Amino acid sequence: MDAENTPISPPASDNTNLAEQLSTAHKRIAELENQAAKQQTVYAGLQTKYNNLQTSHTTLNEQHTSLQTVLQALQDQLTGMDSEKATLSTQLQTLEGEKTQLQKG
């Protein structure tokens, strides 16, 4: 066999160094996976809070619209009462005028 084709074994120290690097890489991967899992949990919690806020916002908008409708109905009722008051006031003045005429007459 000729020297060019003879496999050369790397020194044992190279193997040890590679093993240490591999071990370090595995530990780092585990750390990153753990971090990713924690971030997924935080994200899921935030997503739930966001969804709850969206639901609350929708509910509040519906309540606001309902209150605006009630307010408009009350304003319309008040306008009607003001109109009725004005009519009654005019009728009262007319009756008082007639009363005065009858008392004079």
C-alpha positions in Angstrom: 0.0 0.0 0.0 1.3 3.3 -0.8 1.7 6.1 1.7 -0.6 8.5 -0.2 -3.6 6.2 0.3 -3.0 5.2 3.9 -5.7 6.8 6.1 -4.3 9.1 8.8 -6.0 9.0 12.1 -6.4 12.4 13.7 -4.7 12.8 17.0 -6.8 11.9 20.1 -6.8 15.5 21.2 -8.6 16.5 18.0 -11.3 13.9 18.7 -11.6 15.1 22.3 -11.9 18.7 21.1 -14.6 17.7 18.6 -16.5 15.8 21.2 -16.4 18.8 23.5 -17.6 21.1 20.7 -20.4 18.7 19.9 -21.4 18.5 23.6 -21.4 22.3 23.8 -23.5 22.5 20.6 -26.1 20.0 22.0 -26.3 22.0 25.3 -26.8 25.2 23.3 -29.5 23.6 21.2 -31.3 22.4 24.3 -31.1 25.9 25.8 -32.5 27.5 22.6 -35.3 24.9 22.5 -36.1 25.7 26.1 -36.2 29.4 25.3 -38.4 28.9 22.3 -40.8 26.8 24.4 -41.0 29.6 27.0 -41.5 32.2 24.3 -44.3 30.1 22.8 -46.0 30.0 26.2 -45.6 33.8 26.6 -46.9 34.3 23.1 -49.9 32.1 23.7 -50.7 34.0 26.9 -50.5 37.3 25.1 -52.6 36.0 22.2 -55.3 35.0 24.8 -55.2 38.5 26.4 -55.4 40.1 23.0 -58.4 38.0 22.0 -60.1 38.8 25.4 -59.5 42.5 24.8 -60.9 42.3 21.3 -64.0 40.6 22.7 -64.3 43.3 25.4 -63.9 46.0 22.8 -66.6 44.5 20.7 -69.0 44.2 23.7 -68.3 47.8 24.7 -68.9 49.1 21.2 -72.3 47.2 21.2 -73.2 48.7 24.6 -72.2 52.2 23.3 -74.4 51.8 20.3 -77.3 50.6 22.5 -76.8 53.5 24.9 -76.8 56.0 22.0 -80.1 54.5 20.8 -81.6 54.9 24.3 -80.2 58.4 24.6 -81.7 59.4 21.3 -85.1 57.9 22.3 -84.9 59.9 25.6 -84.0 63.1 23.7 -86.9 62.5 21.3 -89.2 61.9 24.3 -87.9 65.1 25.9 -88.5 67.1 22.7 -92.1 65.7 22.6 -92.6 66.7 26.3 -91.3 70.2 25.6 -93.7 70.5 22.7 -96.6 69.2 24.8 -95.6 71.7 27.6 -95.6 74.6 25.1 -99.1 73.5 23.8 -100.4 73.2 27.4 -98.9 76.6 28.3 -100.7 78.2 25.3 -104.0 76.4 26.3 -103.5 77.6 29.9 -103.0 81.2 28.7 -106.1 81.0 26.5 -108.2 79.6 29.4 -106.9 82.3 31.8 -107.8 84.9 29.2 -111.3 83.4 28.9 -111.6 83.2 32.7 -110.7 86.9 32.9 -113.3 87.7 30.2 -115.9 85.8 32.1 -115.1 87.4 35.4 -115.4 90.9 33.7 -118.5 90.0 31.8 
